[in-house]
Amino acid sequence: MRVCVIGDGLSALTIAKALVNQNIFVDIFMSKIVKNINRTRTLGISKDNLDFFNENIINVEKIIWKIKRIEIFTDNLKNEKLLNFENNNDQLFSIINNYKLFKILEKDLSKNKYFKKLNIDKENLSFINDYELIINCDYSHKITKKYFNKKIIKKYNSLAYTTIIKHEKILNNTAVQTFTKFGPLAFLPISNDETSVVYSIQNSLNKKKYNIKDLIHHYNFKYKIIKIEKVENFELKFLNLRSYYHNNILAFGDLLHRIHPLAGQGFNMTIRDIMVITKIIQKRLELGLPLDSSVSIEFENSLKHKNFIFSNGIDLIYEFFNIERKTKNNILSKSVKLLGENPSINKIFTKIADKGIFF
């Protein structure tokens, strides 16, 4: 049994590792050009997803930082806490550096007998008939342009700025997000003396200049900052693919769905997708069935509606606070604060962030 994976990002490496763990031969087609990985970007992984990741993909306990509390603020309520999620006995989320995760997956796969890395021209489609199942994670591949061009796209007219701040040592297990007048700003601890920062700024594509480091200093109320590393940025988009597959080619990862990073749920959605597809594949292997287009059909039927609802829910949260940012009215924030103080509703919010919808 041999499967083809196309892509050179985290989603491609992660699904490849999940497959070789099931003793499936995987050929991964990567770009001939070495990809420059942003070393300041981090991922949030929920506890439920982390348990699955450690058990079924690769153990990453050595490179994660556990978050026991998440605090949410908004400019419109000044210093009042809008929402608070906490678990003093265990982590709510874990933060992991993209680059470190990429390298640990790459190193492990390179030693696996079921794995083969191939360089291929992105315009070459001659290999399609060589595999019964192809998993495409490459947004820029010709396959994507040819077969997966029907999608729902929304441009946020924003850039996400990422960096890492070095600061004096503290007990650093609380993530903080503030909905500022420029957009959502998150401080995500990665050690007791380093914290990742993600600042999604509205209208930054209109060439308006922002001094990100000054804004970080302005909204920081917790850390005694020693140094702010180089600031990177990337464009923000909302995306939902209309069809998950074409014949024996299944779209996957960011190619399926992209969401605003304000809730830290992008990679969590991909992990939940991997939970589903590995169960589908395992069932077929046990029954002696081939891994072909039927995998893609069942995958879409199982997940398309869930992913659509969840991703639009995240977009709704963004628009909710965006309206408040524009109107400079705190009525909406006060309503959310009131809801968040209800233990039952707070528990529901926490469960959805951990397990997603219908999981």
Protein Blocks (a to p, Z undefined) as FASTA:
>chain_A
ZZddedjbfklmmmmmmmmmnopacdddddfbdcdddfkbccdddfklmmmmmmmmocck
lmcccdfbdcdddfklomacfbdcddfkbcfbdcddfklmmmmmmmmmmmpmkbccdddd
fkbcklmmmpfbdcdfbfkbmklmmmmmcccdddehiacddddddddddddfbccddddf
kbccddddfbfkbccdddddehklnopacdfklmmmmmpckbccfbdcdddddddddddd
fbfbehjaccehjllpccdfklopmmmmmmmmmmmmmmmmmmmmmnopacdfklmmmmmm
mmmmmmmmmmmmmmmmmmmmmmmmmnopaklmmmmmmmmmpmklmmmmmmmmmnoghZZ
